[in-house]
Amino acid sequence: MHISSQQLYFTGVHHQPTRRPLAEEEAGMLPVSILLVVGCLIAPLHGVPPIWSQPEQVHVSYPGVHGSMVVTWTTFNETESVVEYNEWGGKLFTLVAKGNATTFVDGGSEKRRLFIHKVTLSGLKPGSAYVYHCGSEAGWSDIFYFTALNESLEWSPRFALFGDMGNENPQSLARLQKETQVGMYDVILHIGDFAYDMDEDNARIGDEFMRQVESIAAYVPYMTCPGNHEYRYNFSNYKNRFSMPGDTEGLWYSWDIGPAHIISFSTEVYFYPEFGKDLISKQYEWLKKDLEEASNPSKRQTRPWIITMGHRPMYCSNADKDDCTMFESIVRRSLEDLFYLYGVDLELWAHEHTYERLWPVYKYKVYNGSAEEPYVNPRAPVHIITGSAGCREKHDGFIPKPRDWSALRSTDYGYTRMQVLNSTHLYLEQVSDDQNGKVIDTMWLVKDRHATAAWV
Protein backbone atom coordinates (compact mmCIF):
# COMPACT_ATOMS: atom_id res chain seq x y z
CA MET A 1 0.00 0.00 0.00
CA HIS A 2 1.40 3.41 -0.95
CA ILE A 3 1.21 6.13 1.69
CA SER A 4 1.75 9.67 0.45
CA SER A 5 3.34 12.38 2.53
CA GLN A 6 0.01 14.22 2.43
CA GLN A 7 -1.40 11.60 4.80
CA LEU A 8 1.10 12.50 7.53
CA TYR A 9 0.40 15.32 9.95
CA PHE A 10 4.03 16.35 10.47
CA THR A 11 5.82 16.30 7.12
CA GLY A 12 5.50 19.99 6.37
CA VAL A 13 3.79 23.26 7.07
CA HIS A 14 0.99 22.53 4.60
CA HIS A 15 -0.41 19.83 6.86
CA GLN A 16 -3.10 20.68 9.37
CA PRO A 17 -3.60 18.68 12.56
CA THR A 18 -6.72 16.56 12.49
CA ARG A 19 -8.01 18.36 15.55
CA ARG A 20 -7.04 21.76 16.92
CA PRO A 21 -9.11 22.52 20.01
CA LEU A 22 -7.93 26.15 20.14
CA ALA A 23 -8.02 26.90 16.41
CA GLU A 24 -9.35 30.36 15.61
CA GLU A 25 -12.42 29.02 13.90
CA GLU A 26 -13.39 27.20 17.10
CA ALA A 27 -12.44 29.88 19.62
CA GLY A 28 -15.96 31.23 19.73
CA MET A 29 -17.10 28.05 21.41
CA LEU A 30 -15.53 29.21 24.70
CA PRO A 31 -16.26 32.31 26.76
CA VAL A 32 -13.55 34.98 26.65
CA SER A 33 -12.78 34.40 30.34
CA ILE A 34 -11.87 30.80 29.58
CA LEU A 35 -9.73 31.67 26.60
CA LEU A 36 -7.68 33.90 28.85
CA VAL A 37 -6.65 31.03 31.13
CA VAL A 38 -6.51 27.95 28.92
CA GLY A 39 -2.92 26.83 28.68
CA CYS A 40 -1.66 29.35 31.23
CA LEU A 41 1.95 28.51 31.99
CA ILE A 42 2.40 30.21 35.36
CA ALA A 43 4.70 28.27 37.71
CA PRO A 44 6.09 29.19 41.11
CA LEU A 45 9.66 30.37 41.07
CA HIS A 46 12.31 28.27 42.73
CA GLY A 47 12.46 29.07 46.43
CA VAL A 48 9.01 30.69 46.54
CA PRO A 49 6.65 28.75 48.83
CA PRO A 50 3.77 27.11 46.93
CA ILE A 51 0.15 27.92 47.59
CA TRP A 52 -0.61 24.93 49.73
CA SER A 53 -4.11 24.07 48.51
CA GLN A 54 -3.61 25.13 44.91
CA PRO A 55 -3.42 22.25 42.38
CA GLU A 56 -0.30 22.19 40.24
CA GLN A 57 1.77 19.78 38.15
CA VAL A 58 -1.37 18.61 36.32
CA HIS A 59 -0.98 15.77 33.83
CA VAL A 60 -3.12 13.11 32.19
CA SER A 61 -2.36 9.51 31.35
CA TYR A 62 -4.16 6.60 29.76
CA PRO A 63 -4.97 3.82 32.28
CA GLY A 64 -5.34 1.13 29.62
CA VAL A 65 -9.13 1.01 29.98
CA HIS A 66 -11.25 2.09 27.04
CA GLY A 67 -13.08 5.36 27.47
CA SER A 68 -10.93 6.46 30.41
CA MET A 69 -8.30 9.01 31.36
CA VAL A 70 -6.48 9.59 34.65
CA VAL A 71 -5.87 13.14 35.86
CA THR A 72 -3.00 13.51 38.36
CA TRP A 73 -1.89 16.61 40.23
CA THR A 74 -0.11 17.78 43.38
CA THR A 75 -1.02 19.93 46.38
CA PHE A 76 1.00 20.65 49.49
CA ASN A 77 -1.74 20.04 52.00
CA GLU A 78 -4.58 17.56 52.07
CA THR A 79 -7.64 18.47 50.03
CA GLU A 80 -10.38 16.67 48.15
CA SER A 81 -9.58 15.19 44.74
CA VAL A 82 -12.16 16.43 42.23
CA VAL A 83 -12.21 16.85 38.45
CA GLU A 84 -15.00 18.88 36.88
CA TYR A 85 -15.28 18.46 33.13
CA ASN A 86 -17.51 18.49 30.10
CA GLU A 87 -17.42 17.60 26.43
CA TRP A 88 -16.00 20.38 24.25
CA GLY A 89 -18.63 22.94 23.25
CA GLY A 90 -21.02 22.11 26.06
CA LYS A 91 -21.82 23.84 29.33
CA LEU A 92 -18.76 23.96 31.54
CA PHE A 93 -18.19 21.45 34.31
CA THR A 94 -21.44 19.52 34.11
CA LEU A 95 -19.62 16.28 34.90
CA VAL A 96 -17.84 15.53 38.17
CA ALA A 97 -15.45 12.73 39.10
CA LYS A 98 -13.80 12.18 42.47
CA GLY A 99 -10.71 10.24 43.44
CA ASN A 100 -8.16 10.01 46.20
CA ALA A 101 -4.93 11.60 47.33
CA THR A 102 -1.93 9.71 48.63
CA THR A 103 0.74 11.22 50.84
CA PHE A 104 4.21 11.11 49.28
CA VAL A 105 7.04 11.68 51.74
CA ASP A 106 10.26 12.41 49.88
CA GLY A 107 13.36 10.59 51.08
CA GLY A 108 15.47 13.76 51.43
CA SER A 109 16.58 15.34 54.68
CA GLU A 110 13.48 17.53 55.00
CA LYS A 111 11.07 14.63 54.50
CA ARG A 112 8.79 16.93 52.51
CA ARG A 113 5.16 15.85 52.22
CA LEU A 114 3.33 16.10 48.92
CA PHE A 115 -0.25 15.07 48.27
CA ILE A 116 -0.62 13.32 44.92
CA HIS A 117 -4.19 13.34 43.64
CA LYS A 118 -5.48 10.84 41.10
CA VAL A 119 -8.93 10.83 39.53
CA THR A 120 -10.11 8.48 36.79
CA LEU A 121 -12.57 9.82 34.25
CA SER A 122 -14.70 7.03 32.79
CA GLY A 123 -17.30 6.72 30.07
CA LEU A 124 -15.51 9.13 27.76
CA LYS A 125 -16.54 9.19 24.11
CA PRO A 126 -13.63 8.00 21.95
CA GLY A 127 -12.16 10.82 19.89
CA SER A 128 -14.15 13.52 21.70
CA ALA A 129 -12.46 16.57 23.24
CA TYR A 130 -13.08 17.46 26.88
CA VAL A 131 -12.49 20.61 28.91
CA TYR A 132 -11.54 20.13 32.57
CA HIS A 133 -10.07 21.58 35.69
CA CYS A 134 -9.07 19.82 38.88
CA GLY A 135 -8.78 20.56 42.58
CA SER A 136 -11.33 21.26 45.27
CA GLU A 137 -13.22 24.12 46.86
CA ALA A 138 -9.89 25.05 48.46
CA GLY A 139 -8.41 25.82 45.04
CA TRP A 140 -8.79 24.96 41.34
CA SER A 141 -6.29 24.51 38.55
CA ASP A 142 -6.25 26.35 35.26
CA ILE A 143 -8.61 25.04 32.60
CA PHE A 144 -7.15 22.43 30.26
CA TYR A 145 -8.45 20.13 27.56
CA PHE A 146 -7.68 16.64 26.25
CA THR A 147 -9.09 14.29 23.65
CA ALA A 148 -10.22 10.81 24.68
CA LEU A 149 -8.26 8.22 22.75
CA ASN A 150 -9.83 6.86 19.61
CA GLU A 151 -10.50 3.15 20.07
CA SER A 152 -10.65 2.18 16.40
CA LEU A 153 -8.15 -0.35 15.10
CA GLU A 154 -8.06 1.77 11.94
CA TRP A 155 -6.90 4.87 13.80
CA SER A 156 -3.40 6.23 13.03
CA PRO A 157 -2.10 7.57 16.36
CA ARG A 158 0.63 10.23 16.46
CA PHE A 159 3.38 10.37 19.06
CA ALA A 160 6.22 12.55 20.26
CA LEU A 161 9.04 10.49 21.76
CA PHE A 162 12.05 11.54 23.75
CA GLY A 163 14.06 10.85 26.87
CA ASP A 164 16.50 12.65 29.12
CA MET A 165 14.75 15.99 29.55
CA GLY A 166 15.73 18.13 32.52
CA ASN A 167 14.31 21.26 34.06
CA GLU A 168 17.66 22.89 33.29
CA ASN A 169 18.43 23.15 29.56
CA PRO A 170 15.17 21.50 28.38
CA GLN A 171 15.93 22.72 24.89
CA SER A 172 13.17 20.84 23.07
CA LEU A 173 10.43 21.80 25.51
CA ALA A 174 9.23 25.07 23.94
CA ARG A 175 8.72 23.49 20.54
CA LEU A 176 6.97 20.49 22.08
CA GLN A 177 4.71 22.79 24.09
CA LYS A 178 3.47 24.59 21.01
CA GLU A 179 3.12 21.47 18.86
CA THR A 180 1.17 19.69 21.59
CA GLN A 181 -1.21 22.56 22.19
CA VAL A 182 -2.04 22.94 18.49
CA GLY A 183 -2.96 19.26 18.32
CA MET A 184 -0.01 17.59 16.58
CA TYR A 185 0.20 14.64 19.00
CA ASP A 186 -2.13 12.12 20.51
CA VAL A 187 0.38 10.72 23.04
CA ILE A 188 3.75 11.68 24.51
CA LEU A 189 6.25 8.90 25.32
CA HIS A 190 8.93 10.04 27.79
CA ILE A 191 11.49 7.24 27.76
CA GLY A 192 13.10 7.79 31.14
CA ASP A 193 15.24 10.41 32.92
CA PHE A 194 13.22 13.35 34.19
CA ALA A 195 14.20 16.71 35.68
CA TYR A 196 17.83 15.85 36.57
CA ASP A 197 16.87 14.91 39.17
CA MET A 198 13.37 14.75 40.64
CA ASP A 199 14.70 14.02 44.14
CA GLU A 200 17.16 16.94 44.24
CA ASP A 201 16.66 19.80 46.70
CA ASN A 202 14.29 17.60 48.67
CA ALA A 203 12.20 16.94 45.54
CA ARG A 204 11.73 20.61 44.66
CA ILE A 205 13.47 19.97 41.34
CA GLY A 206 10.82 17.33 40.68
CA ASP A 207 8.13 19.89 41.44
CA GLU A 208 9.68 22.40 39.06
CA PHE A 209 9.96 19.85 36.28
CA MET A 210 6.36 18.71 36.64
CA ARG A 211 5.24 22.35 36.46
CA GLN A 212 7.26 22.79 33.28
CA VAL A 213 5.81 19.75 31.49
CA GLU A 214 2.26 20.56 32.58
CA SER A 215 2.09 22.63 29.39
CA ILE A 216 2.36 19.32 27.49
CA ALA A 217 1.17 16.67 29.88
CA ALA A 218 -2.12 18.33 30.85
CA TYR A 219 -3.28 18.09 27.21
CA VAL A 220 -2.29 14.62 25.99
CA PRO A 221 -1.51 11.33 27.77
CA TYR A 222 2.05 11.50 29.11
CA MET A 223 3.27 7.91 29.19
CA THR A 224 6.56 7.09 30.91
CA CYS A 225 9.17 4.55 31.86
CA PRO A 226 11.86 4.86 34.56
CA GLY A 227 15.46 5.83 33.87
CA ASN A 228 18.63 5.75 35.93
CA HIS A 229 18.15 9.35 37.14
CA GLU A 230 15.03 8.25 39.02
CA TYR A 231 16.77 5.61 41.14
CA ARG A 232 17.06 7.43 44.48
CA TYR A 233 14.91 6.21 47.34
CA ASN A 234 13.89 3.22 45.24
CA PHE A 235 12.47 5.32 42.39
CA SER A 236 10.01 6.91 44.82
CA ASN A 237 9.57 10.19 42.94
CA TYR A 238 8.87 8.34 39.71
CA LYS A 239 6.51 5.83 41.30
CA ASN A 240 4.47 8.46 43.11
CA ARG A 241 4.30 11.26 40.57
CA PHE A 242 3.13 9.28 37.53
CA SER A 243 -0.02 7.20 37.00
CA MET A 244 0.61 4.38 34.55
CA PRO A 245 -1.49 1.28 33.79
CA GLY A 246 -1.10 -1.91 35.79
CA ASP A 247 -0.06 -2.54 39.37
CA THR A 248 3.74 -2.15 39.28
CA GLU A 249 3.91 1.58 40.09
CA GLY A 250 4.78 2.27 36.47
CA LEU A 251 7.88 0.07 36.36
CA TRP A 252 6.44 -2.13 33.61
CA TYR A 253 3.07 -2.15 31.85
CA SER A 254 1.51 -2.41 28.40
CA TRP A 255 -1.39 -0.88 26.56
CA ASP A 256 -3.06 -0.87 23.17
CA ILE A 257 -3.53 2.05 20.82
CA GLY A 258 -4.75 1.87 17.23
CA PRO A 259 -2.97 -1.02 15.45
CA ALA A 260 -0.15 -1.11 18.05
CA HIS A 261 0.61 -2.84 21.32
CA ILE A 262 3.09 -0.78 23.37
CA ILE A 263 5.20 -2.29 26.13
CA SER A 264 7.00 -0.10 28.67
CA PHE A 265 9.56 -1.71 30.95
CA SER A 266 12.40 -0.91 33.32
CA THR A 267 15.99 -1.46 32.25
CA GLU A 268 16.95 -0.28 35.72
CA VAL A 269 16.08 -3.56 37.43
CA TYR A 270 19.40 -4.86 36.06
CA PHE A 271 21.46 -2.02 37.56
CA TYR A 272 19.95 -1.48 41.02
CA PRO A 273 19.66 -4.93 42.61
CA GLU A 274 19.57 -3.34 46.06
CA PHE A 275 15.90 -2.55 45.40
CA GLY A 276 15.06 -6.21 44.82
CA LYS A 277 16.86 -8.83 42.76
CA ASP A 278 13.51 -10.55 42.32
CA LEU A 279 12.35 -7.65 40.11
CA ILE A 280 14.54 -9.04 37.29
CA SER A 281 12.69 -12.35 37.16
CA LYS A 282 9.29 -10.78 37.88
CA GLN A 283 9.64 -8.35 35.00
CA TYR A 284 11.02 -11.00 32.66
CA GLU A 285 8.13 -13.37 33.36
CA TRP A 286 5.66 -10.55 32.91
CA LEU A 287 7.29 -9.55 29.61
CA LYS A 288 7.18 -13.12 28.37
CA LYS A 289 3.51 -13.50 29.27
CA ASP A 290 2.58 -10.15 27.78
CA LEU A 291 4.46 -10.89 24.55
CA GLU A 292 2.81 -14.32 24.33
CA GLU A 293 -0.62 -12.74 24.63
CA ALA A 294 0.19 -9.95 22.17
CA SER A 295 1.57 -12.53 19.71
CA ASN A 296 -1.50 -14.73 19.80
CA PRO A 297 -2.51 -14.96 16.12
CA SER A 298 -5.95 -13.45 16.69
CA LYS A 299 -4.50 -10.55 18.69
CA ARG A 300 -1.58 -9.99 16.32
CA GLN A 301 -3.95 -9.86 13.39
CA THR A 302 -5.83 -6.92 14.89
CA ARG A 303 -2.83 -5.18 16.51
CA PRO A 304 0.15 -6.32 14.47
CA TRP A 305 2.70 -3.76 15.70
CA ILE A 306 4.56 -4.54 18.92
CA ILE A 307 6.61 -1.57 20.12
CA THR A 308 8.76 -1.55 23.25
CA MET A 309 10.15 1.39 25.23
CA GLY A 310 12.94 1.13 27.80
CA HIS A 311 15.54 3.61 28.95
CA ARG A 312 18.99 2.04 28.40
CA PRO A 313 19.61 0.78 24.84
CA MET A 314 20.87 -2.63 23.80
CA TYR A 315 23.13 -1.04 21.19
CA CYS A 316 24.72 2.38 20.69
CA SER A 317 27.87 3.80 19.12
CA ASN A 318 28.55 6.43 21.76
CA ALA A 319 31.96 7.03 23.28
CA ASP A 320 30.98 7.10 26.95
CA LYS A 321 31.43 3.42 27.93
CA ASP A 322 27.79 3.01 28.93
CA ASP A 323 26.28 -0.47 28.95
CA CYS A 324 25.13 -0.20 25.32
CA THR A 325 28.72 0.33 24.17
CA MET A 326 29.77 -3.06 25.57
CA PHE A 327 29.68 -6.18 23.41
CA GLU A 328 28.10 -8.07 26.31
CA SER A 329 25.56 -5.39 27.11
CA ILE A 330 23.49 -6.42 30.12
CA VAL A 331 20.25 -5.22 28.54
CA ARG A 332 20.98 -6.90 25.21
CA ARG A 333 22.03 -10.15 26.83
CA SER A 334 18.93 -10.17 29.02
CA LEU A 335 16.20 -9.24 26.54
CA GLU A 336 17.31 -9.42 22.90
CA ASP A 337 16.42 -13.08 22.39
CA LEU A 338 13.03 -12.65 24.04
CA PHE A 339 12.09 -9.67 21.89
CA TYR A 340 13.33 -11.42 18.75
CA LEU A 341 11.44 -14.61 19.60
CA TYR A 342 8.12 -12.77 19.72
CA GLY A 343 8.76 -10.59 16.71
CA VAL A 344 8.98 -7.17 18.33
CA ASP A 345 8.90 -4.69 15.47
CA LEU A 346 10.34 -1.51 16.95
CA GLU A 347 12.41 -0.85 20.09
CA LEU A 348 12.54 2.72 21.46
CA TRP A 349 15.36 3.80 23.79
CA ALA A 350 16.95 6.91 25.30
CA HIS A 351 19.77 7.34 27.92
CA GLU A 352 22.36 8.43 25.36
CA HIS A 353 22.05 12.18 24.83
CA THR A 354 22.04 11.75 21.08
CA TYR A 355 19.86 10.40 18.31
CA GLU A 356 20.76 7.16 16.57
CA ARG A 357 18.81 5.05 14.09
CA LEU A 358 19.94 1.46 13.63
CA TRP A 359 19.59 -0.90 10.74
CA PRO A 360 17.45 -3.94 11.58
CA VAL A 361 19.79 -5.89 13.87
CA TYR A 362 19.99 -9.09 15.89
CA LYS A 363 23.10 -10.31 17.69
CA TYR A 364 25.17 -7.59 16.01
CA LYS A 365 24.23 -8.79 12.53
CA VAL A 366 22.30 -6.55 10.14
CA TYR A 367 19.13 -8.05 8.63
CA ASN A 368 17.91 -5.45 6.16
CA GLY A 369 14.87 -6.23 4.07
CA SER A 370 16.96 -5.56 0.95
CA ALA A 371 19.87 -3.38 -0.04
CA GLU A 372 17.53 -0.92 -1.75
CA GLU A 373 14.78 -0.91 0.91
CA PRO A 374 16.31 -1.91 4.24
CA TYR A 375 13.19 -1.15 6.28
CA VAL A 376 10.73 -2.89 3.99
CA ASN A 377 10.08 -6.31 5.52
CA PRO A 378 13.24 -6.27 7.66
CA ARG A 379 14.27 -9.55 9.23
CA ALA A 380 15.07 -8.22 12.71
CA PRO A 381 13.81 -5.51 15.07
CA VAL A 382 14.56 -1.85 14.40
CA HIS A 383 16.07 0.27 17.21
CA ILE A 384 15.72 4.04 17.71
CA ILE A 385 17.66 5.92 20.41
CA THR A 386 16.17 9.34 21.19
CA GLY A 387 17.70 10.81 24.32
CA SER A 388 18.57 14.33 23.20
CA ALA A 389 15.62 16.39 24.45
CA GLY A 390 17.98 18.51 26.55
CA CYS A 391 19.31 18.45 30.10
CA ARG A 392 22.13 19.87 32.20
CA GLU A 393 24.48 17.06 31.14
CA LYS A 394 24.46 18.39 27.57
CA HIS A 395 25.37 16.06 24.68
CA ASP A 396 27.11 12.70 24.55
CA GLY A 397 29.72 11.99 21.90
CA PHE A 398 30.03 9.22 19.33
CA ILE A 399 32.99 7.03 18.45
CA PRO A 400 34.56 8.29 15.19
CA LYS A 401 33.59 5.33 13.04
CA PRO A 402 30.00 4.10 13.30
CA ARG A 403 29.32 0.39 13.78
CA ASP A 404 28.01 -1.66 10.89
CA TRP A 405 24.54 -1.67 12.43
CA SER A 406 24.39 2.12 12.86
CA ALA A 407 22.44 3.84 10.07
CA LEU A 408 22.38 7.50 11.14
CA ARG A 409 23.66 9.53 14.11
CA SER A 410 23.11 13.09 15.34
CA THR A 411 24.22 15.07 18.38
CA ASP A 412 21.62 17.81 17.83
CA TYR A 413 19.13 18.49 20.57
CA GLY A 414 15.72 17.25 19.47
CA TYR A 415 13.03 14.63 19.63
CA THR A 416 11.29 12.02 17.49
CA ARG A 417 7.85 11.97 15.92
CA MET A 418 6.10 8.71 15.13
CA GLN A 419 2.85 7.80 13.44
CA VAL A 420 1.48 4.27 13.19
CA LEU A 421 -0.38 4.63 9.91
CA ASN A 422 -1.97 1.21 9.62
CA SER A 423 -1.15 -2.47 9.97
CA THR A 424 1.71 -2.30 7.47
CA HIS A 425 3.19 1.22 7.61
CA LEU A 426 4.88 3.10 10.44
CA TYR A 427 6.63 6.45 10.01
CA LEU A 428 9.33 8.13 12.12
CA GLU A 429 11.19 11.40 11.79
CA GLN A 430 13.76 13.20 13.90
CA VAL A 431 13.37 16.90 14.66
CA SER A 432 16.48 19.03 15.33
CA ASP A 433 15.81 21.80 17.78
CA ASP A 434 19.30 23.12 17.08
CA GLN A 435 18.21 23.66 13.48
CA ASN A 436 14.93 25.40 14.32
CA GLY A 437 12.73 22.36 14.00
CA LYS A 438 14.24 20.96 10.80
CA VAL A 439 13.50 17.29 10.13
CA ILE A 440 16.95 15.70 9.88
CA ASP A 441 15.97 12.05 9.48
CA THR A 442 12.98 10.12 8.20
CA MET A 443 12.18 6.43 8.07
CA TRP A 444 9.30 4.32 6.81
CA LEU A 445 9.04 0.91 8.46
CA VAL A 446 6.93 -1.27 6.17
CA LYS A 447 5.92 -4.81 7.10
CA ASP A 448 3.62 -7.13 5.21
CA ARG A 449 4.28 -9.74 7.89
CA HIS A 450 4.67 -9.44 11.63
CA ALA A 451 5.68 -11.85 14.42
CA THR A 452 8.45 -14.38 13.87
CA ALA A 453 7.21 -15.01 10.32
CA ALA A 454 8.73 -11.66 9.45
CA TRP A 455 12.24 -12.89 10.21
CA VAL A 456 12.15 -15.64 7.60
N, C-alpha and C positions, 0 to 999 in steps of 0.2 A: 504493500500500500504506500503510495507517495503522499508525503506530508509536506505542504508548502510552508514557507516561512510566514505567510500571512495567517496561518492557523496558530502561531505562537504569540503570546502576549508580550514577550520581552525582547523581540529581535529588532526593534527599531522604534523611532518616535512616532511612526504612522500607526502603530497599534494602540488600541484603546483597551483598558481593562474591561473585563466582562461585567464588573459591577464597581461603581464608584459612589459610595454612600454620600460623599460630600461634594459631588459634582455640582457645578453651578445650576444646571437645569433641574436639580433635585433640591436645591437649598431652600426653596420656598416651602418645603414640607415641614420645616422646623421653625419654631418661633425664633425671633432674633436673639432673645436672651439665651437660648440654647446654643445657637451658632457661636456665641461669644465664648462659650466655655468648652465646647467639644474639642478634645485634643489638647487642652491646656497643658503645658509642659513645666509648670511651676514645681520646683523641688527645693526642700530645705537645704541651706548651705551647710557645708561641713562645720561642725562645732556649734551650730545653732540648735537648741533643744527642739524636738518635734512637738507638734500639737498632739497631746496624748491620745485623744479620742478620735482624731481625724484619720480616716482611711488613707493609706498610701501604698505604693508598690503594687498596684493593681495589675493582675495578669489573668489570662484565660488559658485553659488547656482542655484537650479532648479526653474524656475519661474512658473512651473505648466503647461506649454505649450509644447506640443510635439515638439521635434526637436530643443529645445532652451536651452540656458545656459546664465546666467547673470554673467559678470565679474565685480567685485567691487574693487576699490583701493582708496588710499588716496594720495594727494599731499598737500603741504603747501602754494602754491600759485595757482592762477587760470591758468589752461592750457586746451588744448583740451582733449577730452575723446575718445581715439582711441584704438581699438584692431586689431592687424594684426595676422592672423592665417592661418592655412592650415591643410588639412588632413594628418595624420601621413604618412611619406614616400614620400610625394610630395615636390615640390619646396616651400621653406619657404615664408610665409607671402604673399601668392597670394590673400588672401581674406581680406577685410577690413570692419569693422563695427564701427560706431560712435555712441556716446551717449551724455550724459550731466553730468555736475558736479553741485552738490548743495553745498551751503556754510553751514557748521555746526559750529555754535558758541557755544562752551562749556559754561555751566552755572557757572564755577568757577570764581574766582576773576580776573583772567587775561583775561577772555573772549577770549580764543584762537580760532582762525579761522582755520578750516580744510576744504579742498575741497574733497568731496566724489564723486568719479566718478563711473558711472554705465553704462555699455554697454550690450545690449542683442544681443547674437549671435543666428541667426535663420537659419532654413533650414539645420540643422545638420543631418547627417545620423545616425540613431539609432545604437548604439554599436560601432561606429567608433571612433578612437582616433584622437585627434587634438593637434597640437603644437601651442602655442600662446605667445605673449607678449603684454603688454599694456602700454599706456602712450601717448606721443606726440613727436613732433620734439624737444621739450625742454628736453626730457629725457624718456628713456624706461626702463621697468622692466627687470628682468631676464626672461629667456625663461622657460615656464612651459608646461604642457600637461594635458589634461583631456579626458575622454571618454564620449561621448554623451550617455544619458541613453537609454537602450534598451526599446522598447515600447511594447514588446510582453507580453501577459498575461501569457505565459508559462515560462517567465524568473524567475530566482531565485535570487533576489537581496541580497547583503551582506552588513551589516551595522556594524559600531562601534558606541556604545552608551555610553555616560557618561554625568555627570554634575559636577559642582563645581570644575572647573579647574582654577587655578590662574597663574599669571606670576611668583609668588614666590612659590617654592615647587610644580611645575607641574610634579609630579613624573612619571606619565604615558606618558608624552609627547614624550620622546625619542623613546619608543617602538612603539607608534602610528605613529610617523613620518616614521620610517622605514617600518612598515607594510603597510602604505598607499602608499608609493612610490614604493613598489614592487608589488602593485596591489591587495592587499587582500580585499579592501573594494570598494564598489560602492558609498556609501553615509556615511557621518558622521552625527549623531544626537547629538547635544550638548544641554542638557536638562536644561538650565538655569545656572546662576552664572558664570560670566566670569571675569578673570583678578584679581579681589579682590583689588580694584574695578576700573572699566573703567573710572570713573570720577575723581579718585584721582590724585593729583599733576596736577590739571588743565587738566585732561584727558591724561596726558603723560603715565600713567599706562595703559590706554586703547590702546594707540599707541604701547607700548612695547608688550602687549599681542597679538595684531593683527599681529605684526611682527613675534612673536613666532609661532603662529598657521598657518602662511602662508605656512610653510613646510608641512602642511596637507591640508589646505583649498584651496590652489591654484591648487590642483590636483583632488579633488573629491568634489561634492556638500556638502557644510557645512550648514546644516539645523538646525535652532535654535528655542528656545522659551525663554521668559524672566524669570528671577529669581529675588529674593528679592534684590540681590546685584546690580541690575541695576536700582533701583528705583529713584535715585537722578535726579533732574531736569526733573521729569516726564518721566523717562526711555529714556532720550534724546540720550545718547550714544548708547544704544541698537537700538533704532529706526533708527538712522542715519547710523550706521556702517554696518548693515546687510540688505540684499535685499531678502526678503521672498515673496512668492506668495500673491496675494490678495491686498487689499487696507486699511489694518489696521496697517500699519507700523510694521508688523511682530508680532503683539500681538496675533492674532489668524488667522489660515489659514489651508487649507487641500490640499492634493495632492495625486495622484495615482502613484504607482510604482509596476510593476509586478502584482501579485494577491492580492495586499494590498492597502487599503485606509488609509492614515496616517493623523491624525488630531493633530495639534499643537495648544495649547491654553495657556492663562495666568491665573495661579492661583493667581497672584498678584492683580487682580482687587478686590479681597475680602479683601485685607489687606492695600490698599492705596486708600481709598475713596476720599481723597483730590484731586486726579487727575480725578475724575468724577465718581460719584455713578452710573450714567447711563451706565457705561461700564459693570457693572454686568449683567444687563438685556439685553444689546446689544449682549454681548458675548453668553449669555444663549440662546437667540433666534437664533443666528447664529448657535450655536452648534446643537440645535434641528433641524433646517432646514437641516443642512449638514448631520446629522445622518439619517434623514428621506430619503434624496436623496440617501445616500450610502446604505441604507437598502431596497431600492426598489428592489423587487425580481429579476428583470432583471439585475440590477447593482450588487446586492450581488452575483448573480450566476457567474459573470465574475470576480469580485474582492471580494471574500468572507471574507477576513481578514480585520477587522477594528482595528486599533492600535492607541492609543492616547498617547500624550506626554505632560506632564505638570510638573512644577518644584516641588511644594510641594505635598507630598503624601497624600492619604486618610488615610492610615494605616502605622504604623511603630512601632517597639518595642525598640526605642532608649530611652535614659535616660535623654534627654535634655529639656523636657517639650515643645517641638515644637507642632504645631497644630496637627500633625498626631499622637501624643501620647495621645490626648484627646479623650474621648469617643464620645463627640459631636464635632468632627473635622469639622471646617467650610467647608473645601473642600469636605469632604465626605458627609456632610449634603446637600451641594449645588448641587453635581453632580452625586452621586452614583446611585440614582434611574434612572436618565436620561441615563447614560451609560449602566445600566442593561437593561432598557426597549428596547434599540436598539441593544442589543447583542454585545457590544464591547468585543472583544476577549482578548486583551492584553493592559494593562495600564502601561506606562513607566514613572518613576518618578526619582527625584534626591533629592537635598536639604540636606538630611542626609548624612554625610560624611562616609558612610558605604555602604555595599551591603546587600540587603535582598531580598530573594525570598519568596513569599507568596503562600500558597495553594489557590486554587480557592475560593473566598470569596465574600459574599454579606451580608451586615448588621451584620458583625462580625461572621457569621456562615459559616463554611467550607462546600463546595459543590464539593468534589472530584468526579472524574468520577467513581472510584472504589477504594477500599483499596489497591489493587495491582498496579493499573495504574491511579494515581490521576489526571494526565494531559491528559488522553485519554478521550475525550468527557466530559470535566468538565462541571458543571452546574452553573458556575458563572465566571466572569472575573478573569484573572490571573494578579497579580501586581508584577512588578520588580522595586526595588529602586537601582539606580546605581549612587551614588554621591561621589565616592571615588577616582576621578581622581588625586586629589592632589592640595592643596592650603595652604595658610599661617595659616589657622585655624586648620590644622591637622585633626585628626580623631574625630568622635563622639563615644560615648559609648553606649552600650546596657543595658537594664535592665537585671538582672541575669537570670530570667526565661522567656523564649520566650512565646509569646501568642500562643493560640491554632492555629491561622491562619498563624503563621510564620513557614516556612519550613526550611530555611537555612539562616545563618547570618555570615558576615565576616567583620572585621575591616581593612583588608589589603587594601592598595592602589591598584587601578586597574580600569578596565573598562569591558564592556560587548560586546560580539559579537553576532550578530543575523543574521540568514538567513531564509528568507521565501522561503521554498523549492517549494511548490506548493499549491494547494487549500486546502489541508488537513494537511500538515506538516509544522511546524515552529520550528526552533532550536535556543536555546540560550546557551551561555556558559560565565562564568565569568573568567577573566584573573587576576591573582595576580601579580602586579609588584613587590611587596615585595618578592615574591618567583620566581623571574627571568622569569616571563611569564608563570608560571604554570597555567593550567586550573583547578580551584578549585571547579567549579560547572557546571553541564550540565543539560539541560532540553529539552525534546521534548514535544511540545504542539501539540496534534493530535486531529483534529475535523472533523468528518464526516458530521456534521451539524453546521451551523452558524446561526446568528440572534437569536431571542428569542426561536426558536424551539430547540436550543441547551440546553436551561435551563430545558427542560421538562424531 
